[in-house]
Amino acid sequence: MSLNKLYQHQKISKTDSIYNCWDVQILMCNLMFLLLRQRIVYKNPATMRRSPYSPGANLNPVEDFRKMRRIIAEDPDWSLNIVPCLSKLCLQSIERNFEGKPIFEELTPIQKDFVQENLSTSLPLHVTANLISDGVYWKRCCEQRWDLCDVSHYGHSWKRMFFERHMETIIELFIPEVTETKTVLVMVPLCRNYVKRLDISQLLPPIKEPQNEEEEEFGLELASDNEYDRPSLDHFDFNILLDKLTKLEELHLVYRVKQCGMNFEWKMFEMTTRDCESLAKALKSCKTLKLLKLHQSHIEDEKCRLLVKDLLDHPSLRELDFSHNLIGDKGARAIGKLLNRSKLEILNLCDNEIRGLGAKAIAHALSKNSTLLSLNLRLNRLRDDGGQAIGKALLNNNTLLHLHLGGNELTGPTAVTLSKVLVQSNTLKSINLSCNNLCVDGGRALEEAMSHNTSVTECDIRLTEVDKQSVSFINQVVWANQSLEQKRHAQESKTK
C-alpha cells in the first residue's frame, strides 16, 4: 500500500502526521530529562541533603538547576591536578630528615637529581661530603657561597671546587696560637679525595699582644739592630696537613697579608726560618705534588737551600716556581743541584738576584739534564758571563724547548753564543732576549743563525737595539717556521 493511500485510509493529512510525530519526540525527551535529573538528586547524598524538595515534587529546571548541581569543596584551591604523588612526598620527607637519616645511595638516578635540586645547602659537611656525589647540589653550594664560580679551573667538578676553596679559606684565616688545629684536621677526611690544588693568597701571622710604653722602651734598648730586623713571625704549619692530602698535585703559596690597612709591617710579607723548615718537611712528605709555586715571599739563599734540600729526589715534582724572590748565587747553586736530582720540566726563577756564578751553576746542570723543557731567568743579573754559560750549555742539551733571558743586561757576546745554538739545535722552539743591549752586531749574528734554523717559532728581540733589517728578517723566518709547524701538526693529525 502506498503512503498516500495509507493516509486516505486513515483519513489523516500528511502535514498533521508529521507535526504529531515531532510533538511526541519532544515530549519524550522532556520526560527523560526530568526523570534523569530527579534520579541524580535522589542518588547524590550531598545534593539530597541540600535539596528542599521531596522526591515526587514538581521541579522547575530553570529556577532550581544551580541548587541541585552545586558542590562546595572544603579547599577552594583544591584541584586533582596538583595533588603530589606518593613518591614525591617520600622524597620530600627524605629531604627534611636528611641530617638525621641520610638516604641517597638507595635512590634511582632520577630521584637523586630531585634530592640534589631541593636539599638544603646548610647541611653539615660530615653528612654530605662522602655521600652526595658531584652534581647539582655542589653547584648550588658554590654559587650560594661565592660570586665567581668558574668550574673549568677545577676540572669541571663542582665538588672539587667547593672543597678546594673551602680548605683555602680555612688556611687563609688561620691565626697561629688562636685558631685550633682541629678546625683543619676535621676537614681532612672529608676533602682529601677531592683537593688537587691549593692556591693560598695570604697567611696570617700571630696576634701581637699590646705593650706598655715602658716595655717598648726597655725592649728597644735591649734589642740589637740585627734582632730587630730579623723576622720573628710564624704562620700556618703545613706540616700538619700536606701529608694527609693524598691527591694534592699543585700548591701555590704567598706569605703575605691582604688588606692589612694601618697595621702594615714588612714582616707580614715574608716567611720565617721556622716557616721554611716546616714547609720543607711538609713538601717532602707530599709524594703526589707536581707543581710548587712559592713567590713574592722574600725567599733568599738560605731559605732556598732549606727548601731544595728536602725536594731532592722528589718522585713527582715537575714544575718549580720561585719567581719574585731574593734568590742569589748560593740559592742558584742549590737549584742547579736539584736539576740533576729531580725530574723537573719547568723552572721559573724570574725576578731574583742571580748573577754570573749562579747562572754558571744552572748552566752546568743544564748541560747534563735531559728532562727540563722550559727555563725562565727573566729579570735577573746574569750579564754576559751568565748568558754565555747558558748558551754553551745548550750546545750539549737536546731537550730544552723554551728559554727566557729577558732583562739580564746581556750584550753582543751572549747573542753570538746563542746564535751558535740556533744553528745547531733543532729542539729549541722559543727564545726571549727582550730588554737587553744586543746592539747591531748581536742582531746580525742572530740574523745569520736564523737563516739556517727551521725549529724556532718565537724569537723576541724587542728593545735590544738591533737593526730594523735584522728584526724584519728574523720575524720572516719565524713566521715561515710557524707555517711549517702548522703543516706538520696537520699531517700528524691526519695520520692519527
Kinemage of the C-alpha trace (Angstrom):
@kinemage 1
@onewidth
@group {chain A} dominant
@subgroup {mainchain}
@vectorlist {calphas} color= white
{ca met a 1} P 0.000 0.000 0.000
{ca ser a 2} L 1.405 3.396 -0.906
{ca leu a 3} L 1.850 6.187 1.631
{ca asn a 4} L -0.869 8.347 0.027
{ca lys a 5} L -3.405 5.537 0.105
{ca leu a 6} L -2.492 4.906 3.765
{ca tyr a 7} L -3.236 8.484 4.627
{ca gln a 8} L -6.529 8.331 2.772
{ca his a 9} L -7.419 5.083 4.508
{ca gln a 10} L -6.696 6.578 7.930
{ca lys a 11} L -8.228 9.886 6.901
{ca ile a 12} L -5.184 11.876 8.203
{ca ser a 13} L -3.354 14.518 6.297
{ca lys a 14} L 0.369 14.271 5.638
{ca thr a 15} L 1.263 17.523 7.463
{ca asp a 16} L -0.755 16.582 10.582
{ca ser a 17} L 1.100 13.292 10.868
{ca ile a 18} L 4.495 14.924 10.703
{ca tyr a 19} L 3.607 17.524 13.298
{ca asn a 20} L 2.234 14.879 15.650
{ca cys a 21} L 5.450 12.839 15.371
{ca trp a 22} L 7.633 15.785 16.313
{ca asp a 23} L 5.412 16.611 19.258
{ca val a 24} L 5.718 13.106 20.564
{ca gln a 25} L 9.536 13.148 20.256
{ca ile a 26} L 9.879 16.455 22.063
{ca leu a 27} L 7.580 15.294 24.837
{ca met a 28} L 9.552 12.078 25.312
{ca cys a 29} L 12.843 13.978 25.501
{ca asn a 30} L 11.498 16.306 28.168
{ca leu a 31} L 10.208 13.417 30.238
{ca met a 32} L 13.521 11.588 30.040
{ca phe a 33} L 15.425 14.713 31.035
{ca leu a 34} L 13.187 15.278 34.102
{ca leu a 35} L 13.452 11.641 35.170
{ca leu a 36} L 17.231 11.657 34.823
{ca arg a 37} L 17.555 14.841 36.854
{ca gln a 38} L 15.355 13.511 39.630
{ca arg a 39} L 17.450 10.355 39.746
{ca ile a 40} L 20.646 12.395 40.246
{ca val a 41} L 19.050 14.371 43.050
{ca tyr a 42} L 17.952 11.222 44.869
{ca lys a 43} L 21.225 9.293 44.449
{ca asn a 44} L 23.704 12.081 45.294
{ca pro a 45} L 23.839 12.316 49.115
{ca ala a 46} L 25.323 15.816 49.079
{ca thr a 47} L 22.555 17.020 46.761
{ca met a 48} L 19.846 15.221 48.722
{ca arg a 49} L 20.926 16.930 51.948
{ca arg a 50} L 20.813 20.357 50.372
{ca ser a 51} L 17.659 19.888 48.245
{ca pro a 52} L 14.389 21.168 49.879
{ca tyr a 53} L 12.256 19.139 47.518
{ca ser a 54} L 10.692 15.768 48.057
{ca pro a 55} L 11.209 13.008 45.502
{ca gly a 56} L 7.828 13.484 43.925
{ca ala a 57} L 7.733 17.288 43.856
{ca asn a 58} L 7.406 19.159 40.600
{ca leu a 59} L 10.746 20.909 39.847
{ca asn a 60} L 11.342 23.948 37.740
{ca pro a 61} L 14.582 23.250 35.803
{ca val a 62} L 15.303 26.917 35.142
{ca glu a 63} L 14.996 28.134 38.751
{ca asp a 64} L 16.350 25.138 40.703
{ca phe a 65} L 19.219 23.935 38.487
{ca arg a 66} L 22.013 25.671 40.468
{ca lys a 67} L 20.649 24.443 43.816
{ca met a 68} L 20.662 20.855 42.686
{ca arg a 69} L 24.054 20.794 40.881
{ca arg a 70} L 26.295 22.961 43.111
{ca ile a 71} L 29.146 21.191 45.021
{ca ile a 72} L 31.182 23.193 47.562
{ca ala a 73} L 34.733 21.858 48.316
{ca glu a 74} L 36.493 22.341 51.654
{ca asp a 75} L 39.582 23.833 49.938
{ca pro a 76} L 38.643 26.404 47.257
{ca asp a 77} L 42.065 25.962 45.599
{ca trp a 78} L 41.908 22.183 45.548
{ca ser a 79} L 42.445 20.504 42.216
{ca leu a 80} L 43.143 16.935 41.291
{ca asn a 81} L 45.982 18.080 39.013
{ca ile a 82} L 48.170 19.483 41.840
{ca val a 83} L 47.951 16.559 44.235
{ca pro a 84} L 51.591 15.255 44.585
{ca cys a 85} L 52.240 11.606 44.002
{ca leu a 86} L 53.353 9.354 46.816
{ca ser a 87} L 56.941 9.046 45.551
{ca lys a 88} L 57.335 12.832 45.589
{ca leu a 89} L 56.018 13.025 49.117
{ca cys a 90} L 58.540 10.377 50.161
{ca leu a 91} L 61.428 12.294 48.549
{ca gln a 92} L 60.346 15.473 50.309
{ca ser a 93} L 60.347 13.578 53.590
{ca ile a 94} L 63.883 12.338 52.847
{ca glu a 95} L 64.996 15.923 52.256
{ca arg a 96} L 63.508 17.172 55.518
{ca asn a 97} L 65.100 14.394 57.573
{ca phe a 98} L 68.377 14.070 55.652
{ca glu a 99} L 70.610 15.174 58.508
{ca gly a 100} L 69.224 12.577 60.920
{ca lys a 101} L 68.633 9.774 58.407
{ca pro a 102} L 70.603 10.359 55.216
{ca ile a 103} L 69.251 8.206 52.385
{ca phe a 104} L 70.863 8.713 48.982
{ca glu a 105} L 72.612 5.662 47.545
{ca glu a 106} L 69.397 3.612 47.519
{ca leu a 107} L 67.660 6.119 45.219
{ca thr a 108} L 67.421 5.917 41.449
{ca pro a 109} L 69.342 8.454 39.312
{ca ile a 110} L 66.186 10.498 38.701
{ca gln a 111} L 65.375 10.535 42.413
{ca lys a 112} L 68.957 11.548 43.243
{ca asp a 113} L 68.688 14.512 40.892
{ca phe a 114} L 65.434 15.568 42.556
{ca val a 115} L 67.015 15.394 46.019
{ca gln a 116} L 70.105 17.349 44.938
{ca glu a 117} L 67.971 20.134 43.488
{ca asn a 118} L 65.985 20.616 46.697
{ca leu a 119} L 68.334 19.592 49.516
{ca ser a 120} L 69.374 22.353 51.927
{ca thr a 121} L 72.880 23.714 51.306
{ca ser a 122} L 73.347 24.412 55.015
{ca leu a 123} L 73.644 20.745 55.968
{ca pro a 124} L 76.817 19.764 57.880
{ca leu a 125} L 79.684 18.666 55.639
{ca his a 126} L 80.224 15.461 57.590
{ca val a 127} L 76.773 14.380 56.359
{ca thr a 128} L 77.064 15.352 52.696
{ca ala a 129} L 80.808 15.183 51.862
{ca asn a 130} L 81.220 11.465 51.273
{ca leu a 131} L 77.581 10.720 50.452
{ca ile a 132} L 76.379 13.151 47.786
{ca ser a 133} L 78.242 12.756 44.514
{ca asp a 134} L 79.359 15.574 42.237
{ca gly a 135} L 76.385 17.336 40.702
{ca val a 136} L 73.693 19.956 41.157
{ca tyr a 137} L 73.917 20.056 44.955
{ca trp a 138} L 77.580 21.129 44.995
{ca lys a 139} L 76.909 23.620 42.219
{ca arg a 140} L 74.237 25.219 44.400
{ca cys a 141} L 76.647 25.271 47.367
{ca cys a 142} L 79.345 27.024 45.318
{ca glu a 143} L 77.070 29.605 43.735
{ca gln a 144} L 75.481 30.431 47.072
{ca arg a 145} L 78.859 30.991 48.753
{ca trp a 146} L 80.953 32.681 46.044
{ca asp a 147} L 80.032 35.199 43.384
{ca leu a 148} L 82.534 33.985 40.777
{ca cys a 149} L 82.475 30.251 40.081
{ca asp a 150} L 84.444 29.125 37.030
{ca val a 151} L 84.261 25.360 37.207
{ca ser a 152} L 86.587 24.954 34.212
{ca his a 153} L 89.546 25.743 36.522
{ca tyr a 154} L 88.643 22.734 38.644
{ca gly a 155} L 88.340 20.012 36.038
{ca his a 156} L 84.624 20.844 35.599
{ca ser a 157} L 83.940 19.407 39.060
{ca trp a 158} L 81.719 21.435 41.391
{ca lys a 159} L 82.552 19.235 44.339
{ca arg a 160} L 86.270 19.727 43.835
{ca met a 161} L 85.761 23.487 43.576
{ca phe a 162} L 83.816 23.615 46.815
{ca phe a 163} L 86.290 21.641 48.918
{ca glu a 164} L 89.403 23.266 47.478
{ca arg a 165} L 88.104 26.772 48.063
{ca his a 166} L 86.720 25.818 51.454
{ca met a 167} L 90.113 24.473 52.568
{ca glu a 168} L 91.864 27.553 51.161
{ca thr a 169} L 89.593 29.791 53.211
{ca ile a 170} L 90.320 27.841 56.399
{ca ile a 171} L 94.089 28.148 55.860
{ca glu a 172} L 93.980 31.814 54.875
{ca leu a 173} L 92.012 32.717 58.012
{ca phe a 174} L 94.090 30.521 60.333
{ca ile a 175} L 95.723 32.538 63.128
{ca pro a 176} L 98.617 30.774 64.904
{ca glu a 177} L 98.073 30.204 68.624
{ca val a 178} L 94.462 31.377 68.271
{ca thr a 179} L 92.777 29.066 65.767
{ca glu a 180} L 92.701 25.427 66.840
{ca thr a 181} L 94.362 22.932 64.530
{ca lys a 182} L 91.233 20.821 64.947
{ca thr a 183} L 89.412 23.104 62.503
{ca val a 184} L 91.826 21.963 59.793
{ca leu a 185} L 92.218 18.313 60.751
{ca val a 186} L 88.453 17.736 60.933
{ca met a 187} L 88.188 18.634 57.252
{ca val a 188} L 90.878 16.197 56.083
{ca pro a 189} L 88.729 13.005 55.964
{ca leu a 190} L 86.016 14.939 54.144
{ca cys a 191} L 88.069 16.632 51.422
{ca arg a 192} L 91.249 14.623 50.856
{ca asn a 193} L 89.727 12.730 47.922
{ca tyr a 194} L 88.776 15.951 46.114
{ca val a 195} L 91.535 18.501 46.815
{ca lys a 196} L 94.059 18.516 43.966
{ca arg a 197} L 95.205 22.131 44.161
{ca leu a 198} L 95.574 24.733 46.887
{ca asp a 199} L 96.029 28.385 45.982
{ca ile a 200} L 96.820 30.227 49.223
{ca ser a 201} L 96.802 34.001 48.692
{ca gln a 202} L 97.564 35.014 52.296
{ca leu a 203} L 98.951 33.603 55.546
{ca leu a 204} L 98.158 35.408 58.779
{ca pro a 205} L 100.816 35.944 61.473
{ca pro a 206} L 100.176 35.572 65.221
{ca ile a 207} L 98.374 38.325 67.061
{ca lys a 208} L 100.743 40.656 68.890
{ca glu a 209} L 99.939 41.460 72.480
{ca pro a 210} L 99.858 45.204 73.199
{ca gln a 211} L 102.829 46.501 75.178
{ca asn a 212} L 103.141 49.417 77.535
{ca glu a 213} L 105.348 52.357 76.707
{ca glu a 214} L 107.867 51.319 79.376
{ca glu a 215} L 108.088 47.777 77.968
{ca glu a 216} L 108.576 49.101 74.446
{ca glu a 217} L 111.400 51.424 75.541
{ca phe a 218} L 113.028 48.664 77.571
{ca gly a 219} L 112.736 46.242 74.648
{ca leu a 220} L 114.261 48.717 72.232
{ca glu a 221} L 117.242 49.224 74.489
{ca leu a 222} L 117.942 45.513 74.747
{ca ala a 223} L 117.295 44.555 71.136
{ca ser a 224} L 120.149 44.928 68.711
{ca asp a 225} L 119.694 46.084 65.150
{ca asn a 226} L 120.049 42.552 63.799
{ca glu a 227} L 117.454 41.157 66.150
{ca tyr a 228} L 115.049 43.955 65.341
{ca asp a 229} L 115.357 43.422 61.596
{ca arg a 230} L 115.144 39.652 61.839
{ca pro a 231} L 111.672 38.253 61.041
{ca ser a 232} L 110.060 36.672 64.077
{ca leu a 233} L 106.560 35.890 62.848
{ca asp a 234} L 105.378 32.326 62.191
{ca his a 235} L 102.446 31.311 60.030
{ca phe a 236} L 100.325 28.252 59.320
{ca asp a 237} L 102.214 24.984 59.751
{ca phe a 238} L 101.752 22.979 56.535
{ca asn a 239} L 103.465 20.018 58.153
{ca ile a 240} L 100.160 19.048 59.804
{ca leu a 241} L 98.256 18.931 56.531
{ca leu a 242} L 100.114 18.153 53.306
{ca asp a 243} L 100.963 14.532 54.057
{ca lys a 244} L 97.250 13.831 54.640
{ca leu a 245} L 96.084 15.251 51.291
{ca thr a 246} L 96.773 12.150 49.246
{ca lys a 247} L 95.704 13.644 45.900
{ca leu a 248} L 97.291 17.097 46.135
{ca glu a 249} L 99.156 17.948 42.913
{ca glu a 250} L 99.561 21.739 42.958
{ca leu a 251} L 100.492 24.117 45.769
{ca his a 252} L 100.557 27.903 45.294
{ca leu a 253} L 101.818 29.907 48.273
{ca val a 254} L 102.301 33.577 49.074
{ca tyr a 255} L 103.477 34.686 52.509
{ca arg a 256} L 101.633 37.983 52.815
{ca val a 257} L 98.609 39.615 54.429
{ca lys a 258} L 95.828 41.072 52.338
{ca gln a 259} L 94.082 44.249 53.440
{ca cys a 260} L 96.401 44.825 56.395
{ca gly a 261} L 95.483 48.521 56.466
{ca met a 262} L 97.149 50.655 59.142
{ca asn a 263} L 98.691 47.550 60.760
{ca phe a 264} L 101.218 47.227 57.906
{ca glu a 265} L 104.625 45.763 58.715
{ca trp a 266} L 107.244 44.388 56.352
{ca lys a 267} L 107.372 41.229 58.431
{ca met a 268} L 103.886 40.384 57.211
{ca phe a 269} L 105.285 39.794 53.718
{ca glu a 270} L 107.967 37.168 54.280
{ca met a 271} L 108.369 33.671 55.632
{ca thr a 272} L 110.417 32.992 58.728
{ca thr a 273} L 113.097 30.342 59.101
{ca arg a 274} L 110.732 28.175 61.120
{ca asp a 275} L 108.118 28.565 58.399
{ca cys a 276} L 110.674 27.425 55.850
{ca glu a 277} L 111.741 24.386 57.855
{ca ser a 278} L 108.187 23.188 58.472
{ca leu a 279} L 107.214 23.777 54.840
{ca ala a 280} L 110.253 21.842 53.590
{ca lys a 281} L 109.307 18.813 55.670
{ca ala a 282} L 105.721 19.060 54.502
{ca leu a 283} L 106.789 19.168 50.834
{ca lys a 284} L 108.970 16.127 51.295
{ca ser a 285} L 106.072 14.161 52.782
{ca cys a 286} L 103.682 15.126 49.961
{ca lys a 287} L 104.619 12.456 47.430
{ca thr a 288} L 101.957 13.409 44.872
{ca leu a 289} L 102.981 17.072 44.457
{ca lys a 290} L 103.688 18.012 40.834
{ca leu a 291} L 103.765 21.821 40.952
{ca leu a 292} L 105.160 24.127 43.642
{ca lys a 293} L 104.763 27.884 43.273
{ca leu a 294} L 106.260 29.927 46.109
{ca his a 295} L 106.522 33.552 45.014
{ca gln a 296} L 106.601 37.073 46.461
{ca ser a 297} L 107.713 35.759 49.848
{ca his a 298} L 111.228 37.255 50.255
{ca ile a 299} L 112.947 33.882 49.898
{ca glu a 300} L 116.704 34.392 49.979
{ca asp a 301} L 119.595 31.959 49.583
{ca glu a 302} L 119.369 30.271 52.967
{ca lys a 303} L 115.654 29.569 52.746
{ca cys a 304} L 116.034 28.421 49.147
{ca arg a 305} L 118.686 25.909 50.198
{ca leu a 306} L 116.480 24.626 53.024
{ca leu a 307} L 113.595 24.057 50.631
{ca val a 308} L 115.704 22.445 47.906
{ca lys a 309} L 117.350 20.088 50.388
{ca asp a 310} L 114.024 18.322 51.014
{ca leu a 311} L 112.981 18.461 47.357
{ca leu a 312} L 115.940 16.421 46.125
{ca asp a 313} L 114.871 13.138 44.544
{ca his a 314} L 111.202 14.070 44.849
{ca pro a 315} L 109.259 11.374 42.969
{ca ser a 316} L 106.612 13.528 41.283
{ca leu a 317} L 107.713 17.199 41.241
{ca arg a 318} L 107.634 18.510 37.653
{ca glu a 319} L 107.302 22.303 37.944
{ca leu a 320} L 109.035 24.705 40.340
{ca asp a 321} L 108.280 28.432 40.507
{ca phe a 322} L 110.405 30.620 42.817
{ca ser a 323} L 109.709 33.852 40.940
{ca his a 324} L 109.748 37.342 42.520
{ca asn a 325} L 112.001 36.479 45.458
{ca leu a 326} L 115.542 37.308 46.613
{ca ile a 327} L 117.429 34.193 45.481
{ca gly a 328} L 121.107 34.811 44.689
{ca asp a 329} L 124.067 32.738 43.533
{ca lys a 330} L 124.075 30.339 46.502
{ca gly a 331} L 120.404 29.581 46.025
{ca ala a 332} L 121.018 29.106 42.295
{ca arg a 333} L 123.714 26.543 43.083
{ca ala a 334} L 121.204 24.578 45.148
{ca ile a 335} L 118.701 24.732 42.298
{ca gly a 336} L 121.356 23.508 39.907
{ca lys a 337} L 121.864 20.508 42.148
{ca leu a 338} L 118.098 19.981 42.148
{ca leu a 339} L 118.097 19.840 38.326
{ca asn a 340} L 120.452 16.875 38.462
{ca arg a 341} L 118.451 15.052 41.138
{ca ser a 342} L 114.869 15.544 40.045
{ca lys a 343} L 112.590 15.258 37.024
{ca leu a 344} L 111.793 18.950 36.690
{ca glu a 345} L 110.259 20.011 33.380
{ca ile a 346} L 109.534 23.696 34.102
{ca leu a 347} L 111.759 26.005 36.180
{ca asn a 348} L 110.818 29.634 36.784
{ca leu a 349} L 113.343 31.870 38.581
{ca cys a 350} L 112.044 35.162 37.232
{ca asp a 351} L 112.823 38.393 39.124
{ca asn a 352} L 115.515 37.251 41.537
{ca glu a 353} L 119.121 38.283 42.165
{ca ile a 354} L 121.021 35.567 40.302
{ca arg a 355} L 124.319 36.712 38.839
{ca gly a 356} L 127.042 35.122 36.746
{ca leu a 357} L 128.160 32.492 39.260
{ca gly a 358} L 124.632 31.302 39.864
{ca ala a 359} L 123.950 31.185 36.125
{ca lys a 360} L 127.067 29.074 35.612
{ca ala a 361} L 125.844 26.586 38.233
{ca ile a 362} L 122.490 26.323 36.485
{ca ala a 363} L 124.235 26.028 33.107
{ca his a 364} L 126.440 23.197 34.354
{ca ala a 365} L 123.348 21.271 35.463
{ca leu a 366} L 121.560 22.139 32.220
{ca ser a 367} L 124.340 20.610 30.121
{ca lys a 368} L 123.705 17.254 31.820
{ca asn a 369} L 119.942 17.496 32.167
{ca ser a 370} L 117.544 15.573 29.927
{ca thr a 371} L 114.122 16.443 31.375
{ca leu a 372} L 113.875 20.263 31.587
{ca leu a 373} L 111.632 21.766 28.879
{ca ser a 374} L 111.302 25.402 29.985
{ca leu a 375} L 113.747 27.733 31.770
{ca asn a 376} L 112.798 31.286 32.787
{ca leu a 377} L 115.604 33.540 34.100
{ca arg a 378} L 113.983 36.853 33.230
{ca leu a 379} L 114.804 39.958 35.320
{ca asn a 380} L 117.971 38.663 36.953
{ca arg a 381} L 121.569 39.946 36.661
{ca leu a 382} L 123.251 37.303 34.557
{ca arg a 383} L 125.139 39.647 32.246
{ca asp a 384} L 127.414 38.152 29.607
{ca asp a 385} L 129.165 35.729 31.934
{ca gly a 386} L 125.910 34.045 32.833
{ca gly a 387} L 124.366 34.406 29.376
{ca gln a 388} L 127.317 32.845 27.610
{ca ala a 389} L 127.382 29.998 30.135
{ca ile a 390} L 123.709 29.241 29.415
{ca gly a 391} L 124.376 29.360 25.667
{ca lys a 392} L 127.320 26.963 25.850
{ca ala a 393} L 125.279 24.563 27.994
{ca leu a 394} L 122.554 24.470 25.351
{ca leu a 395} L 125.060 23.166 22.823
{ca asn a 396} L 125.047 19.929 24.840
{ca asn a 397} L 121.317 19.926 25.603
{ca asn a 398} L 118.710 18.377 23.314
{ca thr a 399} L 115.537 18.708 25.390
{ca leu a 400} L 115.017 22.402 26.270
{ca leu a 401} L 112.151 23.963 24.279
{ca his a 402} L 111.668 27.419 25.829
{ca leu a 403} L 114.312 29.867 27.098
{ca his a 404} L 113.650 33.326 28.589
{ca leu a 405} L 116.643 35.601 29.268
{ca gly a 406} L 114.913 38.961 29.015
{ca gly a 407} L 116.139 41.871 31.149
{ca asn a 408} L 119.534 40.435 32.152
{ca glu a 409} L 121.933 43.138 30.870
{ca leu a 410} L 123.120 40.891 28.032
{ca thr a 411} L 125.142 42.282 25.148
{ca gly a 412} L 126.648 41.181 21.826
{ca pro a 413} L 128.877 38.317 23.051
{ca thr a 414} L 125.871 36.486 24.508
{ca ala a 415} L 123.997 36.948 21.209
{ca val a 416} L 126.939 35.439 19.326
{ca thr a 417} L 126.998 32.404 21.640
{ca leu a 418} L 123.240 31.896 21.326
{ca ser a 419} L 123.462 32.194 17.539
{ca lys a 420} L 125.608 29.057 17.546
{ca val a 421} L 122.834 27.317 19.472
{ca leu a 422} L 120.255 28.408 16.876
{ca val a 423} L 122.349 26.962 14.077
{ca gln a 424} L 122.954 23.627 15.790
{ca ser a 425} L 119.770 22.987 17.796
{ca asn a 426} L 116.615 21.564 16.265
{ca thr a 427} L 114.682 21.325 19.536
{ca leu a 428} L 114.545 24.930 20.782
{ca lys a 429} L 111.102 26.387 19.982
{ca ser a 430} L 111.166 29.824 21.582
{ca ile a 431} L 113.821 32.228 22.826
{ca asn a 432} L 113.234 35.595 24.500
{ca leu a 433} L 116.090 38.142 24.625
{ca ser a 434} L 113.994 41.285 25.036
{ca cys a 435} L 115.124 44.292 27.092
{ca asn a 436} L 118.853 43.613 26.624
{ca asn a 437} L 121.583 45.548 24.810
{ca leu a 438} L 122.464 43.186 21.953
{ca cys a 439} L 123.309 46.040 19.554
{ca val a 440} L 123.750 45.783 15.783
{ca asp a 441} L 126.479 43.110 15.828
{ca gly a 442} L 124.439 40.827 18.067
{ca gly a 443} L 121.411 41.269 15.811
{ca arg a 444} L 123.393 40.366 12.700
{ca ala a 445} L 124.721 37.236 14.376
{ca leu a 446} L 121.175 36.170 15.254
{ca glu a 447} L 120.025 37.019 11.711
{ca glu a 448} L 122.684 34.801 10.187
{ca ala a 449} L 121.850 31.971 12.595
{ca met a 450} L 118.105 32.162 11.957
{ca ser a 451} L 118.674 31.761 8.214
{ca his a 452} L 119.731 28.163 8.996
{ca asn a 453} L 117.056 27.439 11.613
{ca thr a 454} L 113.723 25.716 10.997
{ca ser a 455} L 112.541 24.978 14.545
{ca val a 456} L 112.257 28.349 16.358
{ca thr a 457} L 108.671 29.645 16.179
{ca glu a 458} L 109.129 32.544 18.625
{ca cys a 459} L 112.090 34.921 18.871
{ca asp a 460} L 111.529 38.069 20.923
{ca ile a 461} L 114.215 40.724 20.442
{ca arg a 462} L 112.230 43.844 21.331
{ca leu a 463} L 114.092 46.741 22.968
{ca thr a 464} L 117.511 45.255 22.212
{ca glu a 465} L 118.872 47.983 19.873
{ca val a 466} L 119.024 45.518 16.993
{ca asp a 467} L 118.934 46.879 13.450
{ca lys a 468} L 115.440 47.032 11.904
{ca gln a 469} L 116.503 44.974 8.887
{ca ser a 470} L 117.711 42.198 11.168
{ca val a 471} L 114.472 42.321 13.125
{ca ser a 472} L 112.438 42.118 9.905
{ca phe a 473} L 114.421 39.165 8.562
{ca ile a 474} L 114.210 37.265 11.873
{ca asn a 475} L 110.439 37.816 12.011
{ca gln a 476} L 110.020 36.466 8.472
{ca val a 477} L 111.949 33.318 9.356
{ca val a 478} L 109.853 32.876 12.488
{ca trp a 479} L 106.615 33.177 10.500
{ca ala a 480} L 107.885 30.643 7.963
{ca asn a 481} L 108.768 28.240 10.763
{ca gln a 482} L 105.286 28.706 12.265
{ca ser a 483} L 103.612 27.761 8.983
{ca leu a 484} L 105.847 24.705 8.703
{ca glu a 485} L 104.930 23.721 12.244
{ca gln a 486} L 101.224 24.035 11.471
{ca lys a 487} L 101.565 21.880 8.368
{ca arg a 488} L 103.484 19.299 10.375
{ca his a 489} L 100.752 19.152 13.011
{ca ala a 490} L 98.077 18.855 10.300
{ca gln a 491} L 99.847 15.893 8.730
{ca glu a 492} L 100.291 14.205 12.106
{ca ser a 493} L 96.587 14.627 12.902
{ca lys a 494} L 95.649 13.080 9.543
{ca thr a 495} L 97.864 10.058 10.130
{ca lys a 496} L 96.245 9.509 13.534
